[in-house]
Amino acid sequence: MTETEASLLRQFPLLLPQNRAKTVYEGFISAQGRDFHLRILLPKDLQLRNARLLCSWQLKAILNGYHHVVQQEVALKNKKELYVLPPPPQFYSSLIEEIGTLGWDKLVYVDTCFSTIKLKAEDASGREHLITVKLKAKYPAESPDCIVDFPVSFSVSWTPQSSLISIHSQFLAALESLKAFWDVMDEIDEKTWVLEPEKPTRSATARRIALGNNASINIEVDPRHPTMLPECCFLGADHVVKPLGIRLSRNIHLWDPENSLLQNLKDVLEIDFPARAILEKSDFSMDCGICYAYQLDGAIPDQVCDNSRCGQPFHQICLYEWLRGLLTSRQSFNVIFGECPYCSKPLTLKMSGRKA
């Protein structure tokens, strides 16, 4: 918690942040012996001078009487911010010495104020990773903020005697602990056709893998136990995915954590994952049959006609809009019953709340 947040909480204990970015505060304040509801909207830079206050006309009338006082306080605060003293020369010299000890080859970026530093490191498999270190005004007495692309949380153990060298060593240790996870994900990315995410980050734990016949499997891998059975969800026509679900239940005892996750999936599902080049040469299609696009607002087709002779994929929202426009369709809560736009066979669509 920053000093500003702590001060705000002490003065107005009933005024609390409503989001993680802490750009929205809402609650109650007391003025002239009465309690008033107040909502404060701050800009991304959290500057008070650009804040918006949403409140009743009674509170506005009270605040207007103090308008000139508020203006003076904000002007004084801004003036102080303009004349913040730079760190002493020892701050820069000690940082340069730390970088030199660590090795200049590890440095990727440093800003002109030496407040943001990016360092790189390789894991045992040769993958390069970056860590962004944001130094605070009282460094090294105060722990810096570290930003990494990890599937798990990363925090550094810090004392006033710590340095960039200790951050980098802890970063390397964390990389080693996640090596097996990234090995698993890299094998999936290299040997299968990953539909989503299109460009996975190192923190991404999910993969949607094409299986053929316009079907796919979505897996969620545990970063701490990457070779264990992941959460699996099959997407596609019932006549294609139901047999896969049956095989998974029947062969789950064959899962061997000593084998790679991809090999285990092959053994349990009794399939070979086709490569993208092979699927693209076949009749496999992932383009939506309504908008004729693969991606729509970042989403790819996740609805498939159950007719074995059709199997046309659709974006959920495209199919929803199509069925809603047909007089023959009927809806029960978030489920729509209608006909496939291609083969006219009965089709059921269950809409999720975020898209309906």
N, C-alpha and C positions, 0 to 999 in steps of 0.2 A: 504494500500500500504506500503510495507516494505521500509526501508531506501535505500537499494540497488536498488530497482525498481525506486524510486523517483530520485535517482542520475543518473540512466541510462536514464530516461526520460528527465531530465534536459540537459544532455550532448548530447543526440542523440534523439531529439524529433520526428524524422522520422523513428525510429526503434521501432516497436511495437510488443507486444506478440501476437502469433497466436493461442494459446490454453489456456485453463483454468489453466493447470498445470504450464504454463509459462516456458516451456522447449524449446519452439521454438520462436525465434524473427526474424522478417523480415522487411526490409525497405531500407532506404538509409542513407549513411554516406558521409561526405565530407572529402577528403584527397588531399592535395596539390592543392587546388583550384578546384577540380572536385567532382561530385557526383557519387557514386558507389552503385549499388544494392548489398545487403548483407543479407545472411540468417544464423542465429546462432542456432545450435542444442546443447542444454545442457543436461547432464545426469539427472537422477531422483533426485540426491542429489544436483543439481544445482551448482556443483563445476566448476569454470571457467577453471581450469587446464585440464579438460577432455572435454571441449567444441570443437565442430567442426564448422569451418567456410566454407560456400559455397559462392563463389564469382567469379568474372571474373579474368582472368590471369593478367590483368593490376593492379587490387587492390592487388592481391597476391604479385606481384613484389614490390609494395610499402611497404606492410606489412613486407616482408622479410628483408627489410632494418632496421626494428625496432624489429627484432626477439629477440635480446639479451635484449632489454629494457623490452619487455613483459615478458620474462622468469624471470627477476629480480623482476618485480612487483608481479608476481604470487607467486614466492618463498617467498617474503616478506609477502604477504597476508596469505599464508599457515602457515608461522612461527608464525604470530600473532594469528591465529586460534588455534595453538597448545598450546599457553600459555595464554589462556583466564582465567582470575581469577575466581575462584569459588565464589558463593554467600557468603556473610558473615554469621557467625553462627546464627545471629538473623533471617535470612531467614528460616532456618530449624526449629529453636525453635518455631517461630511464626506459621509455618505450622503444626507442631506437636500439638501445642496448639489448633489450629483451628479444626484439626481432632478429638482431644479429646473432644472439646465442641460439635461438631457435633455428635460424637459417633463412636467408632471404629468399631461397627457392620455395619456401613454404608460403610466402606472402603473395596473395592474389590481388588485393586491393586495399588501399588506405585513403581515407578522405583528407582534405587539407587541414582539418581540425584535429586529426588523429582521434576522432570519436567513434569511427566505424572502421573495423579492420576485418578483412576476409582472409582466412587461412585455408590451405588445402592439405589433404592427406590421402594416401592410398591404403586400401584394405589388402588383405593377404591374397585376394584374387585379382589385384591390379585395378580395381575400380577407383576412380577419383571422387572424393567427396569434399564439400565445402562447409565451413563453419563461419558464420558471421558473428563477430564480437562487437557489441555496442558498449563502449566504456562510459561510465558515469563520471560526474564532476569530481567525486572524491576517490577515484581509482588511485591506488589499489586497496584503499581502506574499505571501499564499497564494491560488492560483487558486480561484475558486468553482466549484461544480458547476452545469452548465446542462442543463436538461431540455426537449426540444422534441419535437414530433410530426412527425418527418421520416422519409422512407423510406431515408435514408442517415445515417451517423454524423455528428455535429456536435461539434466541439471548438473552443474559443476559443484564440487566441494571446494569451498573458498575460505581463505583466511587473509588477513592483511599482508601476509608474506607471500601470497600466491602471485602468479604471473601468467603471461601468455604461454610460457613453457608448460605450466601445469594444466592449463586449459587444453593445449594440444595433446598432451599425454592422455588426459581423460577422454578426449575425442577419439584417439586411437584405440583405447580400450573399449569404448562403446562400439566402434566399427568392428572390432574383432568379435564382439558378442552377437552382432547382427549378420556376420558373414554367411552363416548357413541359410538364413532367411533370403538374403539377396541371391545366393547361389540357386536356390529353389525358384525364385521369381525369374531370374535370368534364363534358366533352362526352359521355363514355360514360354517366355517371350521369344526365345530363339527357335523352338521346335514346334510351336503351334501357331494358329492364327488367333491372336488376341483381338477381340472386337472392341472391348472397353477395358480400361481407358486406352485411348488411341496413342497417347504418349505418356505412359505411366511414370510417375515420379518415384523416388526411392522410398517415399513414405506410403505409397499405395499398397494395400494388402489384398485388394480384390482383383480378380481377372475374370472376364467373360470370354470363354473360349468357344470357337466355332467347332461343331461336331459333324456338319454336313446335314443334308435334308432339311435345311433351314432351321436347324435346332442348335442350341448352344448350352453350355453349362457355366454357371456363375459360381466361383469359389472364393471363400474368404479365409485367408491363411493366417494362422497365429504366428506373429513374429518371434515369439519366445519358443515355440515348438513347431517349427516350419514343416517337419516331415510327418507330423501327426495328421489324422484325417481332418480335412478342412470342412467348413460349412459348405454344403453343395445345394444348388438350386438349378433345376433343369428348365429351360425355356424353349418352347416350340409346340408343335402339334401333339396332341395326346397320344396318338398311335406311334409317335417316334420316341417321346420322352418317358412314357410309362414303362416300357421294357427296360430302359436304363435305370430307372428307380428301383425296379425289381431286382436287377443284377446287383446294384449297390447294396441293397439289404441282404441279398443272398450270400454275397462274397465279402462282406465287411470283415470277416474273420481272417481274410488273407492279407489284410493291411499290415505291412512290415515297416516300422519306423526306420529300420536300417537302410531301406531302399529310398530312392528319391521320390518326392511327391508325385511327379509326373508318371514314373514307372508304376507306382501303386495305383494311380487312377486308371492306367491302361489295364492292369491286371484285374482290378475289381470290376470295372465296367466292361471288360472283355472287348475293348476297341483299340484302334490305333488313331491317334489324333491326326487328321489330315492337315498337311501344310497349306498355306494360303495359295501358293502357286497351283496346287492340284485342284483346290476348290474353285478357284477363279476360272479354270478351264472347263469345269463341269457346269451343270445347270444350277448350281448353288447361287442363290441370290439373297442379298441382304438389303436391297433397295425397297423402300416402301412402295406398295402397289397403288397408293393413292396420290402422294405428292411426288413420287419417283425420285426421291432423294434418300441418301443414306443417313445423313445427320440432319436433325431438325432441332434447333435451339439446344444443341449439345447432346440430344438423345438419339439413339439408334432404334430401329424397329424391334419391338419386344412382344408383339402379338402375331400369332400365326394361325392361319385357317387350319382346322382339324381334318379337313378332307384330305385323304392320302393322295388323291390325284391333283390336288391344288397346292396346299402348303404355302400360299403366298404370305409373306410377312408385311406387317403394317406398323407404323408408329401408333402408339396408344391414342394420342390426341387426334390423329388423322382419322382413325377408325371410329372414334367417338363422334366426331363431327359428321362423318358420313352416315353413320347409323341414325344419328339424331335427326337427320334431314329426310329420312325415309318414313312414309306413312305407315308402312307395315311393321316398323320396329316398335318394341314396347320396353318400358323401363320399370324396374323394381328397385327402389333405393339407388345404389350405385352400380347395379348390374343392368346391362342393356342386352336385349335379345333381338337379333335381326338376321340378315343374310349376308354372306360374303360378297363383296363387290365383284369378284372374279367368277366364282363357280355357283353362286346363289344358294349354296348349302347353308343350313342353320349355323349361326355363329353367336357365341356368348362373349361379352366383354365386361370384365369387372374393372371399374375405374378406381384408381387410387385417389385419395382426397386431394393431393397436391395438383392433380391435373384435371379433375372434374370441374 
